Amino acid sequence: PSLNKAGFPTIDAILPTPGESNHTYVFYKDQYTRVTLTPGKAKSSIVFGPAPIAKG
């Protein structure tokens, strides 16, 4: 749900955030967002972004 709010209809890549087990970076085209995941649930929330990759 949070990725829809970010305007990401699909995902190009997902990378873990070093040192933070429940955070990931999600990429779509030239944008990225940082998302918190809730283990065992289909729930996520945006921590940062979306923002252009060039500014990250």
PyMOL Python script that loads the backbone (N, CA, C, O; Angstrom):
from pymol import cmd

cmd.read_pdbstr("""\
ATOM      1  N   PRO A   1       0.794  -1.214   0.000  1.00  0.00           N
ATOM      2  CA  PRO A   1       0.000   0.000   0.000  1.00  0.00           C
ATOM      3  C   PRO A   1       0.838   1.281   0.000  1.00  0.00           C
ATOM      4  O   PRO A   1       0.492   2.243  -0.685  1.00  0.00           O
ATOM      5  N   SER A   2       1.936   1.303   0.760  1.00  0.00           N
ATOM      6  CA  SER A   2       2.731   2.530   0.818  1.00  0.00           C
ATOM      7  C   SER A   2       3.419   2.813  -0.511  1.00  0.00           C
ATOM      8  O   SER A   2       3.647   3.973  -0.853  1.00  0.00           O
ATOM      9  N   LEU A   3       3.752   1.768  -1.264  1.00  0.00           N
ATOM     10  CA  LEU A   3       4.399   1.998  -2.556  1.00  0.00           C
ATOM     11  C   LEU A   3       3.427   2.602  -3.552  1.00  0.00           C
ATOM     12  O   LEU A   3       3.838   3.376  -4.417  1.00  0.00           O
ATOM     13  N   ASN A   4       2.159   2.269  -3.454  1.00  0.00           N
ATOM     14  CA  ASN A   4       1.155   2.932  -4.286  1.00  0.00           C
ATOM     15  C   ASN A   4       1.091   4.410  -3.953  1.00  0.00           C
ATOM     16  O   ASN A   4       0.976   5.246  -4.850  1.00  0.00           O
ATOM     17  N   LYS A   5       1.163   4.740  -2.665  1.00  0.00           N
ATOM     18  CA  LYS A   5       1.158   6.142  -2.248  1.00  0.00           C
ATOM     19  C   LYS A   5       2.387   6.878  -2.764  1.00  0.00           C
ATOM     20  O   LYS A   5       2.330   8.077  -3.035  1.00  0.00           O
ATOM     21  N   ALA A   6       3.496   6.161  -2.900  1.00  0.00           N
ATOM     22  CA  ALA A   6       4.728   6.758  -3.415  1.00  0.00           C
ATOM     23  C   ALA A   6       4.673   6.933  -4.928  1.00  0.00           C
ATOM     24  O   ALA A   6       5.530   7.601  -5.507  1.00  0.00           O
ATOM     25  N   GLY A   7       3.667   6.337  -5.574  1.00  0.00           N
ATOM     26  CA  GLY A   7       3.560   6.419  -7.023  1.00  0.00           C
ATOM     27  C   GLY A   7       4.375   5.356  -7.738  1.00  0.00           C
ATOM     28  O   GLY A   7       4.731   5.528  -8.904  1.00  0.00           O
ATOM     29  N   PHE A   8       4.673   4.262  -7.055  1.00  0.00           N
ATOM     30  CA  PHE A   8       5.442   3.163  -7.634  1.00  0.00           C
ATOM     31  C   PHE A   8       4.476   2.055  -8.061  1.00  0.00           C
ATOM     32  O   PHE A   8       4.074   1.247  -7.224  1.00  0.00           O
ATOM     33  N   PRO A   9       4.096   1.995  -9.338  1.00  0.00           N
ATOM     34  CA  PRO A   9       3.187   0.937  -9.772  1.00  0.00           C
ATOM     35  C   PRO A   9       3.867  -0.431  -9.820  1.00  0.00           C
ATOM     36  O   PRO A   9       3.205  -1.462  -9.704  1.00  0.00           O
ATOM     37  N   THR A  10       5.185  -0.435  -9.991  1.00  0.00           N
ATOM     38  CA  THR A  10       5.986  -1.656  -9.958  1.00  0.00           C
ATOM     39  C   THR A  10       7.285  -1.346  -9.222  1.00  0.00           C
ATOM     40  O   THR A  10       7.550  -0.199  -8.862  1.00  0.00           O
ATOM     41  N   ILE A  11       8.086  -2.379  -9.006  1.00  0.00           N
ATOM     42  CA  ILE A  11       9.368  -2.227  -8.317  1.00  0.00           C
ATOM     43  C   ILE A  11      10.468  -2.719  -9.240  1.00  0.00           C
ATOM     44  O   ILE A  11      10.363  -3.798  -9.822  1.00  0.00           O
ATOM     45  N   ASP A  12      11.527  -1.924  -9.372  1.00  0.00           N
ATOM     46  CA  ASP A  12      12.677  -2.341 -10.172  1.00  0.00           C
ATOM     47  C   ASP A  12      13.721  -3.068  -9.331  1.00  0.00           C
ATOM     48  O   ASP A  12      14.369  -3.996  -9.816  1.00  0.00           O
ATOM     49  N   ALA A  13      13.891  -2.658  -8.075  1.00  0.00           N
ATOM     50  CA  ALA A  13      14.875  -3.292  -7.192  1.00  0.00           C
ATOM     51  C   ALA A  13      14.554  -2.969  -5.740  1.00  0.00           C
ATOM     52  O   ALA A  13      13.941  -1.948  -5.429  1.00  0.00           O
ATOM     53  N   ILE A  14      14.986  -3.868  -4.860  1.00  0.00           N
ATOM     54  CA  ILE A  14      14.869  -3.664  -3.414  1.00  0.00           C
ATOM     55  C   ILE A  14      16.215  -4.023  -2.797  1.00  0.00           C
ATOM     56  O   ILE A  14      16.784  -5.073  -3.095  1.00  0.00           O
ATOM     57  N   LEU A  15      16.720  -3.143  -1.935  1.00  0.00           N
ATOM     58  CA  LEU A  15      17.975  -3.399  -1.227  1.00  0.00           C
ATOM     59  C   LEU A  15      17.764  -3.196   0.267  1.00  0.00           C
ATOM     60  O   LEU A  15      17.055  -2.276   0.674  1.00  0.00           O
ATOM     61  N   PRO A  16      18.372  -4.049   1.087  1.00  0.00           N
ATOM     62  CA  PRO A  16      18.247  -3.853   2.531  1.00  0.00           C
ATOM     63  C   PRO A  16      19.018  -2.617   2.972  1.00  0.00           C
ATOM     64  O   PRO A  16      19.999  -2.232   2.336  1.00  0.00           O
ATOM     65  N   THR A  17      18.579  -2.003   4.050  1.00  0.00           N
ATOM     66  CA  THR A  17      19.293  -0.879   4.643  1.00  0.00           C
ATOM     67  C   THR A  17      20.298  -1.453   5.633  1.00  0.00           C
ATOM     68  O   THR A  17      19.897  -2.110   6.593  1.00  0.00           O
ATOM     69  N   PRO A  18      21.599  -1.224   5.426  1.00  0.00           N
ATOM     70  CA  PRO A  18      22.608  -1.784   6.334  1.00  0.00           C
ATOM     71  C   PRO A  18      22.353  -1.377   7.789  1.00  0.00           C
ATOM     72  O   PRO A  18      22.142  -0.201   8.087  1.00  0.00           O
ATOM     73  N   GLY A  19      22.375  -2.355   8.679  1.00  0.00           N
ATOM     74  CA  GLY A  19      22.205  -2.104  10.100  1.00  0.00           C
ATOM     75  C   GLY A  19      20.773  -1.919  10.559  1.00  0.00           C
ATOM     76  O   GLY A  19      20.535  -1.700  11.747  1.00  0.00           O
ATOM     77  N   GLU A  20      19.812  -2.001   9.649  1.00  0.00           N
ATOM     78  CA  GLU A  20      18.397  -1.806  10.006  1.00  0.00           C
ATOM     79  C   GLU A  20      17.589  -2.945   9.389  1.00  0.00           C
ATOM     80  O   GLU A  20      17.271  -2.913   8.200  1.00  0.00           O
ATOM     81  N   SER A  21      17.262  -3.936  10.188  1.00  0.00           N
ATOM     82  CA  SER A  21      16.659  -5.159   9.658  1.00  0.00           C
ATOM     83  C   SER A  21      15.269  -4.975   9.057  1.00  0.00           C
ATOM     84  O   SER A  21      14.868  -5.776   8.213  1.00  0.00           O
ATOM     85  N   ASN A  22      14.529  -3.963   9.456  1.00  0.00           N
ATOM     86  CA  ASN A  22      13.167  -3.791   8.945  1.00  0.00           C
ATOM     87  C   ASN A  22      13.044  -2.678   7.912  1.00  0.00           C
ATOM     88  O   ASN A  22      11.934  -2.328   7.512  1.00  0.00           O
ATOM     89  N   HIS A  23      14.167  -2.117   7.478  1.00  0.00           N
ATOM     90  CA  HIS A  23      14.118  -1.035   6.497  1.00  0.00           C
ATOM     91  C   HIS A  23      14.726  -1.499   5.183  1.00  0.00           C
ATOM     92  O   HIS A  23      15.712  -2.235   5.162  1.00  0.00           O
ATOM     93  N   THR A  24      14.119  -1.053   4.083  1.00  0.00           N
ATOM     94  CA  THR A  24      14.646  -1.355   2.758  1.00  0.00           C
ATOM     95  C   THR A  24      14.593  -0.107   1.889  1.00  0.00           C
ATOM     96  O   THR A  24      13.813   0.815   2.130  1.00  0.00           O
ATOM     97  N   TYR A  25      15.442  -0.107   0.879  1.00  0.00           N
ATOM     98  CA  TYR A  25      15.366   0.896  -0.175  1.00  0.00           C
ATOM     99  C   TYR A  25      14.624   0.254  -1.338  1.00  0.00           C
ATOM    100  O   TYR A  25      14.934  -0.871  -1.730  1.00  0.00           O
ATOM    101  N   VAL A  26      13.655   0.960  -1.884  1.00  0.00           N
ATOM    102  CA  VAL A  26      12.865   0.461  -3.005  1.00  0.00           C
ATOM    103  C   VAL A  26      13.057   1.420  -4.172  1.00  0.00           C
ATOM    104  O   VAL A  26      12.951   2.636  -4.011  1.00  0.00           O
ATOM    105  N   PHE A  27      13.342   0.862  -5.357  1.00  0.00           N
ATOM    106  CA  PHE A  27      13.648   1.667  -6.532  1.00  0.00           C
ATOM    107  C   PHE A  27      12.628   1.431  -7.638  1.00  0.00           C
ATOM    108  O   PHE A  27      12.198   0.306  -7.890  1.00  0.00           O
ATOM    109  N   TYR A  28      12.257   2.526  -8.286  1.00  0.00           N
ATOM    110  CA  TYR A  28      11.379   2.480  -9.452  1.00  0.00           C
ATOM    111  C   TYR A  28      11.847   3.562 -10.417  1.00  0.00           C
ATOM    112  O   TYR A  28      11.820   4.750 -10.095  1.00  0.00           O
ATOM    113  N   LYS A  29      12.269   3.147 -11.584  1.00  0.00           N
ATOM    114  CA  LYS A  29      12.815   4.058 -12.596  1.00  0.00           C
ATOM    115  C   LYS A  29      13.910   4.922 -11.982  1.00  0.00           C
ATOM    116  O   LYS A  29      14.904   4.380 -11.499  1.00  0.00           O
ATOM    117  N   ASP A  30      13.764   6.251 -11.981  1.00  0.00           N
ATOM    118  CA  ASP A  30      14.815   7.126 -11.448  1.00  0.00           C
ATOM    119  C   ASP A  30      14.506   7.611 -10.035  1.00  0.00           C
ATOM    120  O   ASP A  30      15.079   8.599  -9.577  1.00  0.00           O
ATOM    121  N   GLN A  31      13.598   6.916  -9.344  1.00  0.00           N
ATOM    122  CA  GLN A  31      13.172   7.311  -8.000  1.00  0.00           C
ATOM    123  C   GLN A  31      13.503   6.209  -6.988  1.00  0.00           C
ATOM    124  O   GLN A  31      13.630   5.036  -7.340  1.00  0.00           O
ATOM    125  N   TYR A  32      13.636   6.617  -5.728  1.00  0.00           N
ATOM    126  CA  TYR A  32      13.767   5.637  -4.655  1.00  0.00           C
ATOM    127  C   TYR A  32      12.992   6.116  -3.440  1.00  0.00           C
ATOM    128  O   TYR A  32      12.691   7.302  -3.304  1.00  0.00           O
ATOM    129  N   THR A  33      12.679   5.186  -2.570  1.00  0.00           N
ATOM    130  CA  THR A  33      12.047   5.496  -1.298  1.00  0.00           C
ATOM    131  C   THR A  33      12.584   4.524  -0.263  1.00  0.00           C
ATOM    132  O   THR A  33      13.018   3.424  -0.604  1.00  0.00           O
ATOM    133  N   ARG A  34      12.558   4.922   0.980  1.00  0.00           N
ATOM    134  CA  ARG A  34      12.977   4.037   2.071  1.00  0.00           C
ATOM    135  C   ARG A  34      11.715   3.629   2.815  1.00  0.00           C
ATOM    136  O   ARG A  34      10.890   4.466   3.180  1.00  0.00           O
ATOM    137  N   VAL A  35      11.582   2.329   3.033  1.00  0.00           N
ATOM    138  CA  VAL A  35      10.347   1.766   3.571  1.00  0.00           C
ATOM    139  C   VAL A  35      10.649   0.931   4.818  1.00  0.00           C
ATOM    140  O   VAL A  35      11.659   0.229   4.875  1.00  0.00           O
ATOM    141  N   THR A  36       9.771   1.015   5.805  1.00  0.00           N
ATOM    142  CA  THR A  36       9.822   0.144   6.977  1.00  0.00           C
ATOM    143  C   THR A  36       8.855  -1.004   6.749  1.00  0.00           C
ATOM    144  O   THR A  36       7.697  -0.786   6.393  1.00  0.00           O
ATOM    145  N   LEU A  37       9.325  -2.219   6.952  1.00  0.00           N
ATOM    146  CA  LEU A  37       8.494  -3.411   6.794  1.00  0.00           C
ATOM    147  C   LEU A  37       8.137  -3.969   8.163  1.00  0.00           C
ATOM    148  O   LEU A  37       8.936  -3.901   9.096  1.00  0.00           O
ATOM    149  N   THR A  38       6.939  -4.519   8.279  1.00  0.00           N
ATOM    150  CA  THR A  38       6.507  -5.175   9.506  1.00  0.00           C
ATOM    151  C   THR A  38       6.573  -6.679   9.269  1.00  0.00           C
ATOM    152  O   THR A  38       5.771  -7.212   8.503  1.00  0.00           O
ATOM    153  N   PRO A  39       7.518  -7.381   9.914  1.00  0.00           N
ATOM    154  CA  PRO A  39       7.666  -8.825   9.682  1.00  0.00           C
ATOM    155  C   PRO A  39       6.370  -9.584   9.947  1.00  0.00           C
ATOM    156  O   PRO A  39       5.672  -9.329  10.929  1.00  0.00           O
ATOM    157  N   GLY A  40       6.061 -10.523   9.050  1.00  0.00           N
ATOM    158  CA  GLY A  40       4.879 -11.351   9.202  1.00  0.00           C
ATOM    159  C   GLY A  40       3.580 -10.693   8.792  1.00  0.00           C
ATOM    160  O   GLY A  40       2.514 -11.299   8.894  1.00  0.00           O
ATOM    161  N   LYS A  41       3.662  -9.449   8.326  1.00  0.00           N
ATOM    162  CA  LYS A  41       2.451  -8.743   7.914  1.00  0.00           C
ATOM    163  C   LYS A  41       2.677  -8.073   6.566  1.00  0.00           C
ATOM    164  O   LYS A  41       3.800  -7.709   6.216  1.00  0.00           O
ATOM    165  N   ALA A  42       1.610  -7.921   5.832  1.00  0.00           N
ATOM    166  CA  ALA A  42       1.682  -7.241   4.538  1.00  0.00           C
ATOM    167  C   ALA A  42       1.492  -5.748   4.762  1.00  0.00           C
ATOM    168  O   ALA A  42       0.610  -5.129   4.166  1.00  0.00           O
ATOM    169  N   LYS A  43       2.320  -5.177   5.620  1.00  0.00           N
ATOM    170  CA  LYS A  43       2.194  -3.766   5.955  1.00  0.00           C
ATOM    171  C   LYS A  43       3.560  -3.104   5.833  1.00  0.00           C
ATOM    172  O   LYS A  43       4.574  -3.671   6.238  1.00  0.00           O
ATOM    173  N   SER A  44       3.574  -1.917   5.278  1.00  0.00           N
ATOM    174  CA  SER A  44       4.806  -1.146   5.179  1.00  0.00           C
ATOM    175  C   SER A  44       4.458   0.326   5.308  1.00  0.00           C
ATOM    176  O   SER A  44       3.312   0.730   5.115  1.00  0.00           O
ATOM    177  N   SER A  45       5.463   1.116   5.636  1.00  0.00           N
ATOM    178  CA  SER A  45       5.250   2.558   5.694  1.00  0.00           C
ATOM    179  C   SER A  45       6.485   3.268   5.166  1.00  0.00           C
ATOM    180  O   SER A  45       7.609   2.795   5.333  1.00  0.00           O
ATOM    181  N   ILE A  46       6.264   4.398   4.532  1.00  0.00           N
ATOM    182  CA  ILE A  46       7.355   5.165   3.942  1.00  0.00           C
ATOM    183  C   ILE A  46       8.082   5.932   5.039  1.00  0.00           C
ATOM    184  O   ILE A  46       7.462   6.641   5.832  1.00  0.00           O
ATOM    185  N   VAL A  47       9.404   5.781   5.075  1.00  0.00           N
ATOM    186  CA  VAL A  47      10.251   6.500   6.015  1.00  0.00           C
ATOM    187  C   VAL A  47      10.788   7.765   5.355  1.00  0.00           C
ATOM    188  O   VAL A  47      10.916   8.808   5.997  1.00  0.00           O
ATOM    189  N   PHE A  48      11.103   7.658   4.058  1.00  0.00           N
ATOM    190  CA  PHE A  48      11.659   8.773   3.302  1.00  0.00           C
ATOM    191  C   PHE A  48      11.284   8.619   1.840  1.00  0.00           C
ATOM    192  O   PHE A  48      11.212   7.506   1.318  1.00  0.00           O
ATOM    193  N   GLY A  49      11.046   9.746   1.187  1.00  0.00           N
ATOM    194  CA  GLY A  49      10.850   9.745  -0.245  1.00  0.00           C
ATOM    195  C   GLY A  49       9.389   9.705  -0.646  1.00  0.00           C
ATOM    196  O   GLY A  49       8.482   9.823   0.177  1.00  0.00           O
ATOM    197  N   PRO A  50       9.203   9.536  -1.918  1.00  0.00           N
ATOM    198  CA  PRO A  50      10.180   9.240  -2.952  1.00  0.00           C
ATOM    199  C   PRO A  50      11.042  10.455  -3.295  1.00  0.00           C
ATOM    200  O   PRO A  50      10.656  11.604  -3.085  1.00  0.00           O
ATOM    201  N   ALA A  51      12.215  10.153  -3.827  1.00  0.00           N
ATOM    202  CA  ALA A  51      13.161  11.178  -4.230  1.00  0.00           C
ATOM    203  C   ALA A  51      13.943  10.670  -5.434  1.00  0.00           C
ATOM    204  O   ALA A  51      14.060   9.460  -5.631  1.00  0.00           O
ATOM    205  N   PRO A  52      14.479  11.584  -6.242  1.00  0.00           N
ATOM    206  CA  PRO A  52      15.311  11.160  -7.363  1.00  0.00           C
ATOM    207  C   PRO A  52      16.573  10.460  -6.864  1.00  0.00           C
ATOM    208  O   PRO A  52      17.174  10.896  -5.882  1.00  0.00           O
ATOM    209  N   ILE A  53      16.973   9.395  -7.521  1.00  0.00           N
ATOM    210  CA  ILE A  53      18.187   8.674  -7.148  1.00  0.00           C
ATOM    211  C   ILE A  53      19.397   9.602  -7.193  1.00  0.00           C
ATOM    212  O   ILE A  53      20.292   9.487  -6.356  1.00  0.00           O
ATOM    213  N   ALA A  54      19.434  10.500  -8.139  1.00  0.00           N
ATOM    214  CA  ALA A  54      20.573  11.412  -8.281  1.00  0.00           C
ATOM    215  C   ALA A  54      20.776  12.289  -7.052  1.00  0.00           C
ATOM    216  O   ALA A  54      21.883  12.779  -6.832  1.00  0.00           O
ATOM    217  N   LYS A  55      19.735  12.501  -6.243  1.00  0.00           N
ATOM    218  CA  LYS A  55      19.863  13.323  -5.037  1.00  0.00           C
ATOM    219  C   LYS A  55      20.169  12.491  -3.804  1.00  0.00           C
ATOM    220  O   LYS A  55      20.443  13.055  -2.745  1.00  0.00           O
ATOM    221  N   GLY A  56      20.129  11.154  -3.907  1.00  0.00           N
ATOM    222  CA  GLY A  56      20.315  10.275  -2.761  1.00  0.00           C
ATOM    223  C   GLY A  56      21.746  10.065  -2.466  1.00  0.00           C
ATOM    224  O   GLY A  56      22.084   9.346  -1.525  1.00  0.00           O
TER     225      GLY A  56
END
""", "prot")
cmd.dss("prot")
cmd.show_as("cartoon", "prot")
cmd.util.cbc("prot")
cmd.orient("prot")
